[in-house]
Amino acid sequence: MVEKIVGLAENLTPVALVGTGGIGKTSIALTVLHHDRIKEPFGENRRFIRCDQLPASCAHFLSQLSKVTGAGVKNPEGLNRLCPFLSSKEMLIVLDNAESILDPQGTNAEDIYALVEELSRLETICLCITSRISTVPPDCDTLDIPPLSLGSAHDAFYRIYKNDGRPDLTDTILGQLDFHPLSITLLATVAQHNKWDADRLSREWENQRVGILHTQHNKSLAAMIEISLASPMFQELGPEARDLLRVVAFFPRGINENNLDWLFPTVSDITNILDKLCVLSLTYRSNGFVTMLAPLRDYLRSEDPRSSLLLCTAKECYFARLSAGVNPDRPGFGEARWITSEDVNVEHLLDVFTEIDANSDGVWDACANFMNHLYWHKPRLTVLGQRLERLPDDHPSKPQCLVQFSWLFESIGNSAEYKRLLVHALKLRRERGDKHQTGRTLRYLSDANRLLGLYREWIQQGKEALGIYEELGDRAEQAECLNYLAWLFYGDKQLEAAEEAASRAIQLVPDGSDQFLVCQCHRILGKVRSSNGETEMAINHFEVALGIASSFNWHDELAGIHCSLAKLFSVQDRFNQAHAHVEQVKSYAVNNAHNLGHAMRLQAGFWYQQHRLEEAKSEALRASHVYEKLGATKGLERCRALLRDIQQKETEQPSCLR
């Protein structure tokens, strides 16, 4: 950074160093001012003006400029009185903390800005501005000053702190400070003054966080931040601006600019406010989010989040958004993908409110909904599980939360935890006499036992769930259970039982309702017929399913049906139709890498059957790359086996035939 600025100064290019308070703008400017390559051309004509010590007026600025540069003009009324002197020699002038005179909402701001802009255009003057705001003359090369690197932060800290024990602890703290130079300097100074070893420093940091950043010489992070908050531009934004900063500070990723319309419905000019916060260097933009450095976040975050009106509004908006149903085969599923970018924020929101508002059913309902969103759109475990398991068994939301949490374990392949949580949920459902939900939980538990290979438990629980819904006279749930049992029977090669269950399920569905279930049942019947060698009847069932899925544009269903049809046509050596169906699978698998890899592997197999080895090899390699990225070992092994077969065929076949 210093080398870059020195190069600009040597060419008399005006430069502005912009960034949040304490980021190191003044330190960089002073380093440049005393750099050997700057001393040589400018000599004594290197001047430093602290703008924050000046009243914001043109008269005071011009008088100070005249005095510091040695022009000797008393009370100049304009820059033209100083120009003969300033144009007589090359000069480097640093305007430090220039936000105090350039703030657009400040006194005489427009006139002072015009003076500084004119000064920056003088051919003999290299102007270097340091400022917290980005409203600087347009001729300046503006450099946004970033935090330190880990290595530089480490060096800066140990330049002051002389205890070199446990650098792992101190480096962790430096990272939690986002490598903010002033915070690092303050922390090192406090630790050195108090003679703390690394363990004591770590304990004090965990207990006090940014409250520790206050030295005995009355230098503090709080004072630096409050200077920014006292600026005319910030004050002009009104009382909502500080509360909005508290919201930005609360969320780990800040706030998503794509979601402002529904997240802050009560703030009419929020885009403009966020722009101004970025201009003031209180926040910055990162991958679509407006966020802030960790020390500012720690200082501005509310001790009690419930005291922030805007945060409470955002919480309710998140909860309402989470309550929308998530089903891949129902309209609106794609809209729920917002969670993929917001999951860290929502998780933190729930982690805080499940602690401070643990008795609220709404918080735990939102928790269950959040885990459901994760399951479908970003499968992973969540820290909320620990809070959930500590929740009393008599809490009304606990069974549903346990079910949703179990699904996350299923999504990452931990079937034992999947079953353990469902067993707990089933116990609570039975105790409450909720037969409807008991039946559903039995269905999920049956699936867990299927994954664990526990055949008897798996079928028994599926049948018990069916019995409950028969007792309740719930035809829709009976159909769901029969559809589920059909898939279980098919997976266990009980083809007759699978056919009977699927056929009964179709009969139970009223005309025009739950077409998704009817589609699923025809898929199972198609698979059963295919396994029995009844190809034409299998094709008929798949085409019925295809007609239903096409009318609703269910992508995953369509991909699965086209895949089954492709296999059937390849068995009949009708490869043109097989390839056509595989291409359809690819078109529906744009957002589903597993389906895409499967389609490519299928097509490679078809080319191999047709003895088109080059095409087969190319497609198999593409499929293997997809599986490799996914970490899908089974698919990758099948691709590699096919590639070995292709290689063997190539060695047996003359090149002219290949």
C-alpha positions as CSV (number, residue, x, y, z in Angstrom):
1,M,0.0,0.0,0.0
2,V,2.8,2.4,1.0
3,E,4.7,1.6,-2.2
4,K,1.7,2.3,-4.3
5,I,1.0,5.6,-2.7
6,V,4.7,6.7,-3.0
7,G,4.5,5.9,-6.7
8,L,1.4,8.1,-7.1
9,A,3.0,10.9,-5.1
10,E,6.2,10.8,-7.2
11,N,3.9,11.5,-10.2
12,L,2.1,14.3,-8.3
13,T,-1.2,12.3,-8.5
14,P,-3.6,13.3,-5.8
15,V,-4.7,10.4,-3.6
16,A,-7.4,9.8,-1.0
17,L,-7.0,7.1,1.7
18,V,-10.6,6.2,2.8
19,G,-11.7,3.8,5.5
20,T,-13.3,3.4,8.9
21,G,-11.8,5.0,12.0
22,G,-8.7,3.2,13.3
23,I,-8.0,1.4,10.1
24,G,-4.5,3.0,9.7
25,K,-5.1,5.9,7.3
26,T,-3.0,8.4,9.2
27,S,-0.2,5.9,9.9
28,I,0.1,5.2,6.2
29,A,0.1,8.9,5.3
30,L,2.8,9.6,7.8
31,T,4.9,6.7,6.6
32,V,4.6,8.0,3.0
33,L,5.4,11.6,4.2
34,H,8.7,10.4,5.7
35,H,9.6,7.8,3.0
36,D,13.1,8.2,1.5
37,R,11.7,8.3,-2.1
38,I,9.4,11.2,-1.0
39,K,12.1,13.1,1.0
40,E,14.3,13.3,-2.0
41,P,12.0,15.1,-4.5
42,F,10.0,17.1,-2.0
43,G,12.7,17.9,0.6
44,E,11.2,20.3,3.2
45,N,8.1,20.9,1.2
46,R,6.2,18.1,2.9
47,R,3.3,19.4,4.9
48,F,0.7,17.8,7.3
49,I,-2.6,19.5,8.2
50,R,-4.9,18.0,10.9
51,C,-8.3,19.1,9.6
52,D,-10.2,17.9,12.7
53,Q,-8.5,20.7,14.7
54,L,-9.9,23.3,12.3
55,P,-13.3,25.0,12.4
56,A,-15.2,24.0,9.3
57,S,-14.9,27.3,7.3
58,C,-13.1,28.4,4.2
59,A,-11.3,31.2,6.0
60,H,-9.8,28.9,8.7
61,F,-8.8,26.3,6.1
62,L,-7.1,28.9,3.8
63,S,-5.3,30.5,6.8
64,Q,-4.0,27.1,8.0
65,L,-2.9,26.2,4.5
66,S,-1.0,29.5,4.1
67,K,0.6,29.1,7.5
68,V,1.7,25.4,7.1
69,T,3.0,25.8,3.6
70,G,4.9,28.9,4.4
71,A,3.1,31.1,1.9
72,G,2.9,33.9,4.4
73,V,-0.4,35.3,3.2
74,K,-2.5,36.5,6.1
75,N,-6.3,35.8,5.9
76,P,-6.4,34.9,2.2
77,E,-9.9,35.2,0.8
78,G,-9.4,32.6,-1.8
79,L,-6.9,30.1,-3.2
80,N,-5.9,32.5,-5.9
81,R,-3.9,34.5,-3.4
82,L,-1.9,31.4,-2.5
83,C,-1.5,30.0,-6.0
84,P,1.7,32.0,-7.0
85,F,3.5,30.5,-4.0
86,L,2.0,27.0,-4.3
87,S,2.9,26.9,-8.0
88,S,6.5,27.8,-7.4
89,K,7.6,24.5,-6.1
90,E,6.5,20.8,-5.9
91,M,4.9,20.1,-2.6
92,L,3.2,17.2,-0.8
93,I,0.3,18.2,1.4
94,V,-1.5,15.7,3.7
95,L,-5.0,16.7,4.8
96,D,-5.6,14.3,7.7
97,N,-9.1,13.5,9.0
98,A,-10.5,15.5,6.1
99,E,-14.1,14.2,6.8
100,S,-14.3,17.0,9.4
101,I,-14.3,19.6,6.6
102,L,-15.6,17.6,3.6
103,D,-18.7,16.2,5.3
104,P,-21.5,17.1,2.8
105,Q,-23.9,18.0,5.7
106,G,-21.2,20.1,7.5
107,T,-21.0,23.9,7.7
108,N,-19.7,25.5,4.5
109,A,-19.2,22.0,3.1
110,E,-19.8,22.9,-0.5
111,D,-17.4,25.9,-0.5
112,I,-14.6,24.0,1.3
113,Y,-15.0,21.0,-1.0
114,A,-14.6,23.4,-4.0
115,L,-11.3,24.7,-2.5
116,V,-9.9,21.2,-1.8
117,E,-10.9,20.1,-5.4
118,E,-9.1,23.2,-6.8
119,L,-6.0,22.5,-4.7
120,S,-5.9,18.9,-5.9
121,R,-5.7,20.1,-9.5
122,L,-2.7,22.3,-9.1
123,E,0.1,20.8,-11.2
124,T,2.8,21.3,-8.5
125,I,0.8,19.9,-5.6
126,C,0.4,16.3,-4.6
127,L,-2.5,16.2,-2.3
128,C,-2.9,13.2,0.1
129,I,-6.3,13.1,1.8
130,T,-7.2,10.7,4.7
131,S,-10.9,10.5,5.3
132,R,-13.6,8.3,6.9
133,I,-16.0,9.4,4.1
134,S,-15.7,8.7,0.4
135,T,-16.9,12.1,-0.8
136,V,-13.4,13.3,-2.0
137,P,-12.5,15.3,-5.1
138,P,-12.9,13.2,-8.3
139,D,-9.3,13.7,-9.5
140,C,-8.0,11.8,-6.5
141,D,-7.0,8.1,-6.8
142,T,-9.2,6.7,-4.0
143,L,-7.8,3.8,-2.1
144,D,-10.0,1.9,0.3
145,I,-7.8,0.9,3.2
146,P,-8.3,-2.8,4.2
147,P,-7.6,-4.5,7.6
148,L,-4.2,-6.0,8.1
149,S,-3.2,-9.4,7.1
150,L,-2.7,-12.0,9.8
151,G,1.1,-11.7,9.6
152,S,1.1,-7.9,9.8
153,A,-1.5,-8.0,12.6
154,H,0.7,-10.5,14.5
155,D,3.8,-8.3,14.0
156,A,1.9,-5.1,15.1
157,F,0.6,-6.8,18.2
158,Y,4.0,-8.2,19.4
159,R,5.7,-4.9,18.6
160,I,3.9,-3.6,21.8
161,Y,3.1,-6.8,23.7
162,K,6.3,-8.4,24.9
163,N,5.0,-11.8,26.1
164,D,5.5,-14.3,23.3
165,G,3.7,-17.2,24.9
166,R,0.7,-18.9,23.3
167,P,0.6,-17.1,19.9
168,D,-2.2,-19.4,19.0
169,L,-4.5,-17.7,21.5
170,T,-3.5,-14.2,20.5
171,D,-3.8,-14.9,16.8
172,T,-7.4,-16.2,17.4
173,I,-8.2,-12.9,19.2
174,L,-6.6,-10.9,16.4
175,G,-8.9,-12.7,13.9
176,Q,-11.9,-11.9,16.1
177,L,-10.9,-8.2,15.8
178,D,-11.0,-8.6,12.0
179,F,-7.3,-7.5,12.1
180,H,-8.4,-3.9,12.8
181,P,-5.2,-1.9,13.5
182,L,-6.4,0.4,16.2
183,S,-8.1,-2.4,18.1
184,I,-4.9,-4.5,17.9
185,T,-2.8,-1.6,19.2
186,L,-5.2,-0.9,22.0
187,L,-5.4,-4.5,23.0
188,A,-1.7,-5.0,22.9
189,T,-1.2,-1.8,25.0
190,V,-3.7,-2.9,27.7
191,A,-2.2,-6.3,27.9
192,Q,1.3,-4.9,28.2
193,H,0.4,-2.3,30.8
194,N,-1.3,-4.9,32.9
195,K,1.4,-7.5,32.4
196,W,-1.1,-10.1,31.4
197,D,0.1,-13.5,30.1
198,A,-1.6,-15.0,27.1
199,D,-4.1,-17.1,29.2
200,R,-5.2,-14.0,31.2
201,L,-5.5,-12.0,28.0
202,S,-7.7,-14.6,26.5
203,R,-10.0,-14.7,29.6
204,E,-10.3,-10.9,29.8
205,W,-11.1,-10.8,26.1
206,E,-13.9,-13.4,26.4
207,N,-15.3,-11.6,29.4
208,Q,-15.1,-8.0,28.1
209,R,-14.7,-8.1,24.3
210,V,-14.4,-4.5,23.0
211,G,-14.9,-3.1,26.5
212,I,-11.2,-4.0,27.1
213,L,-10.0,-1.7,24.4
214,H,-9.4,1.4,26.6
215,T,-5.9,2.4,27.5
216,Q,-4.8,4.3,30.6
217,H,-4.0,7.3,28.2
218,N,-7.8,7.7,27.5
219,K,-7.5,6.2,24.1
220,S,-10.4,3.9,23.3
221,L,-12.3,2.2,20.5
222,A,-15.6,3.7,21.8
223,A,-14.3,7.2,21.4
224,M,-13.2,6.5,17.8
225,I,-16.6,5.1,16.9
226,E,-18.5,7.9,18.6
227,I,-16.6,10.4,16.5
228,S,-18.0,8.8,13.3
229,L,-21.5,8.7,14.9
230,A,-21.3,12.4,15.7
231,S,-20.6,13.5,12.1
232,P,-23.2,15.8,10.5
233,M,-23.9,13.3,7.7
234,F,-24.8,10.5,10.2
235,Q,-26.9,12.9,12.3
236,E,-28.8,13.9,9.2
237,L,-29.9,10.3,8.7
238,G,-32.2,10.5,11.7
239,P,-32.8,8.3,14.8
240,E,-33.4,5.1,12.7
241,A,-29.8,5.1,11.5
242,R,-28.3,4.1,14.8
243,D,-30.9,1.4,15.3
244,L,-30.2,0.1,11.7
245,L,-26.5,0.0,12.6
246,R,-27.4,-2.2,15.6
247,V,-29.2,-4.6,13.3
248,V,-26.2,-4.8,11.0
249,A,-24.1,-5.4,14.0
250,F,-26.3,-8.1,15.3
251,F,-26.2,-10.4,12.3
252,P,-22.9,-12.2,11.6
253,R,-23.2,-11.5,7.8
254,G,-24.8,-8.1,8.1
255,I,-28.0,-7.5,6.1
256,N,-28.8,-8.8,2.7
257,E,-29.5,-6.0,0.2
258,N,-31.7,-8.3,-1.9
259,N,-34.1,-8.8,1.0
260,L,-34.6,-5.2,2.2
261,D,-38.1,-4.9,0.8
262,W,-39.5,-7.6,3.2
263,L,-37.0,-7.4,6.0
264,F,-37.5,-3.7,6.8
265,P,-41.0,-2.8,5.7
266,T,-41.2,0.1,8.1
267,V,-38.1,2.0,6.8
268,S,-39.0,3.9,3.7
269,D,-35.5,5.2,2.7
270,I,-33.4,2.3,3.7
271,T,-31.3,2.0,0.5
272,N,-30.2,5.6,0.9
273,I,-29.4,5.2,4.6
274,L,-27.3,2.1,3.8
275,D,-25.5,4.0,1.1
276,K,-24.7,6.8,3.5
277,L,-23.4,4.3,6.1
278,C,-21.0,2.9,3.6
279,V,-19.9,6.4,2.6
280,L,-19.2,7.0,6.2
281,S,-17.1,3.8,6.4
282,L,-19.2,2.5,9.2
283,T,-20.2,-0.4,7.1
284,Y,-19.0,-2.0,3.8
285,R,-20.5,-4.2,1.2
286,S,-19.5,-7.8,0.9
287,N,-21.0,-10.4,-1.5
288,G,-24.5,-8.7,-1.5
289,F,-24.5,-8.0,2.3
290,V,-23.9,-4.7,4.1
291,T,-21.7,-5.6,7.1
292,M,-19.1,-4.1,9.4
293,L,-15.8,-4.9,11.0
294,A,-16.0,-7.0,14.1
295,P,-14.8,-4.4,16.7
296,L,-17.6,-2.0,15.5
297,R,-20.0,-4.8,15.5
298,D,-19.2,-5.7,19.1
299,Y,-19.5,-2.1,20.2
300,L,-22.7,-1.3,18.5
301,R,-24.6,-4.6,19.2
302,S,-27.4,-4.3,21.7
303,E,-27.0,-6.0,25.1
304,D,-30.7,-6.9,24.8
305,P,-31.8,-7.4,21.2
306,R,-35.4,-7.0,22.2
307,S,-34.7,-3.3,22.8
308,S,-34.1,-2.7,19.1
309,L,-37.4,-2.0,17.3
310,L,-35.9,-2.6,13.9
311,L,-34.4,-5.9,15.0
312,C,-37.7,-7.1,16.4
313,T,-39.4,-6.2,13.2
314,A,-36.7,-8.1,11.2
315,K,-37.1,-11.1,13.5
316,E,-40.9,-11.2,12.9
317,C,-40.3,-10.9,9.1
318,Y,-37.8,-13.8,9.2
319,F,-40.2,-15.9,11.2
320,A,-43.1,-15.2,8.8
321,R,-40.8,-16.1,5.8
322,L,-39.8,-19.3,7.5
323,S,-43.4,-20.3,8.1
324,A,-44.1,-20.8,4.4
325,G,-44.4,-24.5,3.5
326,V,-41.4,-26.1,1.9
327,N,-42.1,-29.0,-0.4
328,P,-40.1,-29.6,-3.6
329,D,-43.2,-30.7,-5.4
330,R,-45.3,-27.8,-4.5
331,P,-45.4,-24.2,-5.9
332,G,-43.1,-21.7,-4.3
333,F,-40.3,-24.2,-3.5
334,G,-37.8,-22.2,-5.4
335,E,-38.6,-19.1,-3.5
336,A,-37.4,-20.7,-0.3
337,R,-33.9,-20.9,-1.6
338,W,-33.3,-17.5,0.1
339,I,-32.2,-19.5,3.1
340,T,-29.0,-20.6,1.3
341,S,-27.5,-17.1,1.7
342,E,-29.3,-16.2,5.0
343,D,-28.8,-19.4,7.0
344,V,-26.0,-18.1,9.2
345,N,-28.0,-15.0,10.1
346,V,-31.2,-16.9,10.8
347,E,-29.3,-19.5,12.9
348,H,-27.7,-16.7,15.0
349,L,-31.1,-15.0,15.4
350,L,-32.7,-18.2,16.6
351,D,-29.7,-19.1,18.8
352,V,-30.1,-15.8,20.6
353,F,-33.9,-15.8,20.9
354,T,-34.2,-19.4,22.0
355,E,-32.0,-18.4,24.9
356,I,-33.6,-15.1,25.9
357,D,-37.2,-16.0,24.9
358,A,-37.1,-19.8,25.5
359,N,-40.8,-20.1,26.6
360,S,-42.1,-18.6,23.3
361,D,-43.8,-21.2,21.1
362,G,-43.2,-18.9,18.1
363,V,-39.4,-19.0,18.5
364,W,-39.4,-22.8,18.5
365,D,-41.8,-23.1,15.7
366,A,-39.5,-20.8,13.7
367,C,-36.6,-23.1,14.8
368,A,-38.4,-26.2,13.4
369,N,-39.2,-24.3,10.2
370,F,-35.6,-23.2,9.8
371,M,-34.4,-26.8,10.1
372,N,-36.9,-27.8,7.5
373,H,-35.6,-25.1,5.1
374,L,-32.0,-26.3,5.8
375,Y,-33.0,-29.9,5.0
376,W,-34.3,-29.0,1.6
377,H,-31.9,-26.3,0.5
378,K,-28.7,-26.5,2.5
379,P,-28.3,-29.8,4.4
380,R,-26.1,-29.4,7.4
381,L,-26.3,-29.7,11.2
382,T,-27.0,-26.6,13.4
383,V,-26.0,-25.4,16.8
384,L,-29.7,-25.1,17.6
385,G,-29.7,-28.8,18.2
386,Q,-28.0,-28.4,21.6
387,R,-30.7,-26.0,22.8
388,L,-33.4,-28.2,21.4
389,E,-32.3,-31.3,23.3
390,R,-32.2,-29.3,26.6
391,L,-35.8,-28.1,26.0
392,P,-38.2,-29.7,28.5
393,D,-40.1,-32.7,27.1
394,D,-43.4,-31.0,27.9
395,H,-42.7,-28.0,25.7
396,P,-45.3,-28.1,22.9
397,S,-42.8,-27.5,20.1
398,K,-40.3,-30.1,21.1
399,P,-41.6,-33.1,19.1
400,Q,-41.8,-31.2,15.8
401,C,-38.3,-29.7,16.4
402,L,-36.9,-33.2,17.1
403,V,-38.4,-34.5,13.9
404,Q,-37.0,-31.6,11.8
405,F,-33.6,-32.0,13.5
406,S,-33.6,-35.7,12.8
407,W,-34.0,-35.0,9.1
408,L,-30.7,-33.0,9.1
409,F,-28.9,-36.1,10.4
410,E,-30.6,-38.1,7.7
411,S,-29.4,-35.6,5.1
412,I,-25.7,-36.0,6.1
413,G,-26.0,-39.8,6.3
414,N,-26.1,-40.3,10.1
415,S,-28.9,-42.8,10.3
416,A,-28.3,-43.8,13.9
417,E,-28.9,-40.2,15.1
418,Y,-31.8,-39.9,12.7
419,K,-33.4,-42.9,14.4
420,R,-32.6,-41.8,18.0
421,L,-34.2,-38.4,17.7
422,L,-37.3,-39.9,16.0
423,V,-37.7,-42.5,18.8
424,H,-37.7,-39.6,21.3
425,A,-40.2,-37.7,19.2
426,L,-42.4,-40.7,18.9
427,K,-42.5,-41.2,22.6
428,L,-43.6,-37.6,23.1
429,R,-46.3,-37.9,20.4
430,R,-47.7,-41.1,22.0
431,E,-47.7,-39.5,25.5
432,R,-49.8,-36.6,24.1
433,G,-52.2,-38.9,22.4
434,D,-51.7,-37.2,19.0
435,K,-52.5,-40.1,16.7
436,H,-52.2,-38.1,13.5
437,Q,-48.6,-37.0,14.3
438,T,-47.8,-40.4,15.8
439,G,-48.6,-41.9,12.4
440,R,-46.3,-39.5,10.6
441,T,-43.5,-40.0,13.0
442,L,-43.8,-43.8,12.6
443,R,-43.4,-43.3,8.9
444,Y,-40.2,-41.3,9.4
445,L,-39.0,-43.9,11.9
446,S,-39.7,-46.6,9.4
447,D,-37.5,-44.8,6.9
448,A,-34.7,-44.6,9.5
449,N,-34.8,-48.4,10.1
450,R,-34.8,-48.9,6.3
451,L,-31.5,-47.0,6.1
452,L,-30.1,-49.0,9.0
453,G,-31.2,-52.3,7.3
454,L,-33.6,-53.2,10.1
455,Y,-36.2,-54.8,7.8
456,R,-38.7,-56.0,10.4
457,E,-38.9,-52.7,12.2
458,W,-39.1,-50.8,9.0
459,I,-42.1,-52.7,7.6
460,Q,-43.8,-53.0,11.0
461,Q,-43.7,-49.3,11.7
462,G,-45.0,-48.5,8.2
463,K,-47.9,-50.9,8.7
464,E,-48.6,-49.4,12.2
465,A,-48.8,-45.9,10.7
466,L,-51.3,-47.2,8.1
467,G,-53.4,-48.8,10.8
468,I,-53.6,-45.6,12.8
469,Y,-54.9,-43.7,9.7
470,E,-57.3,-46.5,8.9
471,E,-58.7,-46.1,12.5
472,L,-58.9,-42.4,12.0
473,G,-60.6,-42.8,8.6
474,D,-58.1,-40.4,7.1
475,R,-58.0,-41.6,3.4
476,A,-55.4,-39.0,2.4
477,E,-52.9,-40.2,5.0
478,Q,-53.7,-43.8,4.3
479,A,-52.8,-43.2,0.7
480,E,-49.5,-41.5,1.8
481,C,-48.7,-44.5,4.0
482,L,-49.5,-47.0,1.2
483,N,-47.4,-45.0,-1.3
484,Y,-44.5,-45.1,1.2
485,L,-45.0,-48.8,1.9
486,A,-45.0,-49.4,-1.9
487,W,-41.6,-47.9,-2.2
488,L,-40.3,-49.9,0.8
489,F,-41.7,-53.1,-0.7
490,Y,-40.1,-52.3,-4.0
491,G,-36.8,-51.6,-2.4
492,D,-37.0,-55.0,-0.7
493,K,-38.0,-56.7,-4.0
494,Q,-41.5,-57.6,-2.7
495,L,-42.9,-56.7,-6.1
496,E,-46.5,-58.0,-5.6
497,A,-46.8,-56.2,-2.2
498,A,-45.5,-53.0,-3.8
499,E,-48.0,-53.3,-6.7
500,E,-50.9,-53.9,-4.3
501,A,-49.9,-51.0,-2.0
502,A,-49.5,-48.5,-5.0
503,S,-52.8,-49.6,-6.6
504,R,-54.7,-49.2,-3.3
505,A,-53.1,-45.8,-2.8
506,I,-54.4,-44.6,-6.2
507,Q,-57.9,-45.8,-5.3
508,L,-57.9,-43.8,-2.1
509,V,-57.0,-40.5,-3.7
510,P,-60.2,-38.5,-4.6
511,D,-60.3,-37.4,-8.3
512,G,-58.3,-34.2,-8.9
513,S,-56.6,-34.2,-5.5
514,D,-53.0,-35.0,-4.6
515,Q,-51.8,-35.6,-8.1
516,F,-48.2,-35.8,-6.8
517,L,-49.0,-39.0,-4.9
518,V,-50.8,-40.5,-8.0
519,C,-47.7,-39.6,-10.0
520,Q,-45.5,-41.4,-7.4
521,C,-47.7,-44.5,-7.5
522,H,-47.5,-44.8,-11.2
523,R,-43.8,-44.5,-11.1
524,I,-43.7,-47.4,-8.6
525,L,-46.0,-49.5,-10.8
526,G,-43.8,-48.7,-13.7
527,K,-40.7,-49.9,-11.8
528,V,-42.6,-53.1,-10.8
529,R,-43.7,-53.9,-14.3
530,S,-40.1,-53.2,-15.6
531,S,-38.7,-55.6,-13.0
532,N,-41.1,-58.2,-14.1
533,G,-40.0,-57.8,-17.8
534,E,-43.3,-56.2,-18.8
535,T,-41.7,-53.3,-20.7
536,E,-44.7,-51.9,-22.6
537,M,-46.9,-51.9,-19.5
538,A,-44.0,-50.2,-17.6
539,I,-43.8,-47.5,-20.3
540,N,-47.5,-46.9,-20.1
541,H,-47.3,-46.3,-16.3
542,F,-44.3,-44.0,-16.7
543,E,-46.1,-42.0,-19.4
544,V,-49.1,-41.5,-17.2
545,A,-46.7,-40.2,-14.5
546,L,-45.0,-38.1,-17.1
547,G,-48.2,-36.4,-18.1
548,I,-49.1,-35.5,-14.5
549,A,-45.6,-34.2,-13.7
550,S,-45.4,-32.2,-16.9
551,S,-48.6,-30.3,-16.1
552,F,-47.2,-29.2,-12.8
553,N,-43.6,-28.8,-14.0
554,W,-42.1,-30.9,-11.2
555,H,-38.5,-31.0,-12.2
556,D,-37.2,-33.7,-9.9
557,E,-40.1,-36.0,-10.8
558,L,-39.7,-35.3,-14.5
559,A,-36.0,-36.1,-14.2
560,G,-36.7,-39.4,-12.5
561,I,-39.4,-40.4,-15.0
562,H,-37.3,-39.6,-18.1
563,C,-34.5,-41.5,-16.5
564,S,-36.7,-44.6,-16.1
565,L,-38.0,-44.3,-19.7
566,A,-34.5,-43.9,-21.0
567,K,-33.4,-47.2,-19.4
568,L,-36.5,-49.1,-20.7
569,F,-35.9,-47.9,-24.3
570,S,-32.2,-48.8,-24.1
571,V,-33.3,-52.4,-23.1
572,Q,-35.3,-52.5,-26.4
573,D,-32.3,-51.1,-28.3
574,R,-34.4,-48.0,-29.1
575,F,-31.4,-45.8,-28.5
576,N,-32.6,-42.7,-30.3
577,Q,-35.5,-42.5,-27.8
578,A,-33.2,-43.4,-24.9
579,H,-30.9,-40.6,-25.7
580,A,-33.8,-38.2,-26.1
581,H,-35.0,-39.0,-22.6
582,V,-31.6,-38.6,-21.2
583,E,-31.3,-35.1,-22.7
584,Q,-34.6,-34.3,-21.0
585,V,-33.1,-35.5,-17.7
586,K,-30.2,-33.1,-18.2
587,S,-32.5,-30.2,-18.9
588,Y,-34.4,-30.8,-15.6
589,A,-31.2,-31.3,-13.6
590,V,-29.7,-27.8,-14.0
591,N,-29.9,-27.3,-10.2
592,N,-29.5,-30.9,-9.2
593,A,-25.9,-32.1,-9.7
594,H,-26.7,-35.7,-8.6
595,N,-29.4,-36.1,-11.3
596,L,-27.0,-34.5,-13.9
597,G,-24.2,-36.9,-13.0
598,H,-26.7,-39.8,-13.2
599,A,-27.9,-38.7,-16.6
600,M,-24.4,-38.4,-18.0
601,R,-23.4,-41.9,-16.6
602,L,-26.6,-43.4,-18.2
603,Q,-25.8,-41.8,-21.5
604,A,-22.2,-43.0,-21.4
605,G,-23.6,-46.5,-20.9
606,F,-25.9,-46.2,-23.9
607,W,-23.0,-45.1,-26.1
608,Y,-21.1,-48.0,-24.8
609,Q,-23.9,-50.4,-25.7
610,Q,-23.9,-48.9,-29.2
611,H,-20.1,-49.4,-29.4
612,R,-19.5,-45.6,-29.7
613,L,-16.5,-45.7,-27.5
614,E,-15.3,-42.1,-27.9
615,E,-18.7,-40.7,-27.0
616,A,-19.0,-43.1,-24.1
617,K,-15.6,-42.2,-22.8
618,S,-16.2,-38.4,-23.0
619,E,-19.6,-38.6,-21.3
620,A,-18.2,-41.0,-18.5
621,L,-15.4,-38.6,-17.8
622,R,-17.9,-35.7,-17.5
623,A,-20.0,-37.7,-15.1
624,S,-17.0,-38.7,-13.0
625,H,-16.0,-35.0,-12.7
626,V,-19.5,-34.2,-11.4
627,Y,-19.5,-37.1,-8.9
628,E,-16.0,-36.2,-7.8
629,K,-17.1,-32.6,-6.9
630,L,-20.1,-34.0,-5.0
631,G,-18.0,-36.5,-3.2
632,A,-20.5,-39.2,-4.4
633,T,-18.3,-42.3,-4.1
634,K,-20.8,-44.8,-5.4
635,G,-21.5,-42.9,-8.6
636,L,-17.7,-42.3,-9.1
637,E,-16.9,-46.0,-8.7
638,R,-19.5,-46.9,-11.3
639,C,-18.1,-44.3,-13.7
640,R,-14.6,-45.6,-13.2
641,A,-15.8,-49.2,-13.8
642,L,-17.4,-48.1,-17.1
643,L,-14.2,-46.3,-18.1
644,R,-12.2,-49.5,-17.4
645,D,-14.6,-51.4,-19.7
646,I,-14.3,-48.8,-22.4
647,Q,-10.5,-48.9,-22.1
648,Q,-10.5,-52.7,-22.5
649,K,-12.8,-52.5,-25.5
650,E,-10.5,-49.9,-27.1
651,T,-7.5,-52.2,-26.8
652,E,-9.5,-55.0,-28.4
653,Q,-10.9,-52.9,-31.2
654,P,-8.9,-51.5,-34.2
655,S,-8.8,-47.7,-34.3
656,C,-10.6,-47.5,-37.6
657,L,-13.7,-49.1,-35.9
658,R,-13.4,-46.9,-32.9
